[in-house]
Amino acid sequence: MLLSPPTQVRLFVVDRQPLIAAALSQLFDAVDDIKVVGTAQDASPGMLASVCPDVIMLSHDHGVTDICGMITVAKEAVPTAKICVISCHEHPELLQLVLDAGADGYSIKDVKPSELLAAISTIASGTMFVDPRVGGFLLRQRGVYGRKANTTKYLSTREIDVVKLIANGMSNKEISSALDLSEKTIKNHVSRIFEKLSITSRTQAVVHAIKTGIA
């Protein structure tokens, strides 16, 4: 029996700078499972609807109102599309605004190309992606460390501590140092956290912490 070829993620890139849009397009075109179906300087509803992308990448440099408006336009043009905002800002307030506006992911522009590709694949699969650095800022900004969440009944006190530090962008080695535990013990904690929360990545742990206010 013949196997169907893997489905490509149809990506549309919006960036006000044509050179950046072209560079991003070239990056994604080099990947077998991503197909760039268009680039533009603005999120034109007609253009987006005509190519019906799976993921729309919206580049953001300035103007909170502009990016939220672009998300709205993109969602209305292609309701099934996932929205990924790629920004030069690490402001937690901006992250919260774009998530509230309907974005499915938020990445900082200084990530490695491989990390950006992974973010797009994650978002296309239906899982929210948030850069851990910004996720940690948002947690601190919202002051959630002092609040109790319903999910605490599923996690031990130590596991909650580990989730907090993951949300701050810390590696297992850094967490082991901060908690004065072996790195192997931290790895075991992380594995149990993933199992209890039914997640598979540290990014998902950050998103979970943001949504639930783990303390």
N, C-alpha and C positions, 0 to 999 in steps of 0.2 A: 504494500500500500504506500502510495506517495504521501509524503508529509508536506503540509502547507508551509510556505516560507514564513519566517517570523514577521509579525506586523510591525511596520515602521511607525514611529511616533511622528506625526505631522506637526511641525513647529513653525510658528510665525514670529518673527523678530521685529519689535518696534523700538527704534532708537532715533533720537533727534539728530544724531551725527551719522551721516551716511557711511563714513569710514569705519566707525565702530560696528554698525549694522553689517557691513560687508565682512569684517573680521570675524564676527560671531557666526555669520552664515557659513563662512569657510571652515570654521572650527567644527560646526555641527554636521556639515556636509561630509566631513571626513569619517563620520561614524556611520556604520552600516544600519543601525536600528533607529536612526533619526533622519528625517527628510525635511529640509527647510522648504516650505511651500510659499514663502514670501517674506519680504522685508519692507518696512515703511518708516517714515519719520513720525507719523501720527497713526493712531488707531482708527482707521476709517472703517465704519460699520459695513459699508458695501464691499470693500476689499476683503475684510475678514470673513464675511458671510459667503463670499464667492469661492474661497478656498477651504473653508471649514476645517481649521486646524484642530489638533488634539490639545496642544499647549500653545498659549500665547505668552511670549516673553516681553514684558514691558520694562524698558530701561528707565531708571529714575535718577535725576541729578538734583533738581530743585523743584519746589512747589508741591506741597502736600495735596492741595486741592486738585491740581492737574493730574496727579497719579491716581487719586481716588476716582476722578471723573473718567479717566482712561479705563480703569477697571470696570466701571459701570457700563461704558460703551462696549467694551469687549465682551462682557457677559451677556448683554442684550443682543449683540450681533451673532454670537455663537454660544448659546446657553450651555452646551455640553463641554465646551473647552475649559481646560484648567489654566489658571493664571499664575505666572511666575513673575514676581517683581525682582529685578536685580538693581541694587542701589549702591551708591557710594557712601551712604549714611548708616551709622550704627545706632540711630536714635530709637529707643524702645517705644516712644510715642508714635513714631512713624510706622513701626511694625504693627502695633495694635490697630492703627487706622486702616492700613491696607488689608489686614485680616478681616476687620469688620466690614470693609468694602467688598469683600468677596474673593480676595487673593487666596491661592492655594499654596503659595510658597514665597519665601523671601530669602534672597542671597545677597551677600556683600560682593562688590566687584573685584575685591582683591583675592578672591579664591583662585585656586589652581584650576586650569581647564578641566582636568579629570574630575574635580569636585563639582564643577558646574554641570558637567555632563551627568554626573550621578544625581544631582538635584533634579534635573529635568526628567530623568528616568523615574525617579521616586514620585514626582508629582504626576507624571503620566499614568503611573500605576494606580493612582487614586489615594496615595498617602501624602499628607501635608508635609512640607519641608520648611524648616526654619533654621537659619544659620545659628548654631549653638551660642555664638558670641552675643548675638542680639537677644536670643532667648533668655540668657542669663541676666542681661541688663533689664529686660522687661520684668523678670521675676523680682529683682531688687527694687525697681521703680514702683511696682505695685505693692511692695511690702508684704508679699504673700508668706514670707517666712514666719510671720506671727499668727497665721491663720491655720485652722484645722480643716482638712478636706475629707470627704467621705472615703476617698481611696486609702486613707491612712489605715483603715481596718484590714486592708489587703497586704500592706507593706509593714515590715518591722521598723522600729525606730532607726536602726542602723541603715536599713535600705532607703529610708526617706532621706537620711543624711547623704547617702551616695547619690541619689537622684538630684538633690540640691547642687552637689558639686559637679555632676555631669552637666547640669543646666548652666553652670558657670564656665563651661568649656574646658574643664580639667580632664586630663588623661587619667588612666588607671594608676599610673605611676605617681602622678601628682596627688590623686585622691588617697593612695596608700600612705603617702607622706603626711598629708593633712590629718588623716584619721589614726595615724600610727598603727597601721595594719599592714600585713604583707600584701604584695601585689596579687598573689594568687588568691588571697581571701577576697580582695576587691573584685577580681574577675568572677569569683563564685557568686558574690552579691549581685553583680551586674547580670549574670545569667539568670538568677532567680527573679530579679526585677523584670527582665524581659519576659520570662515565662508567666509571671503573675499578671502583668499588664497586657499580655498578648501582643508584644511589639518585637521588632527585629533590629532596631538601630538606636543609637544614642540620640539621633535627631528626634525620633519619635518620643523618646523619654523627655526631651526638652519640651516638645509640643504638649505632652501629657501634663507636665508640671505647670505650664502656662495656663492650660485650660482648667485644671482642677485646683490650683492654688495649694499644692502640697506644702506642708509645714513640718 
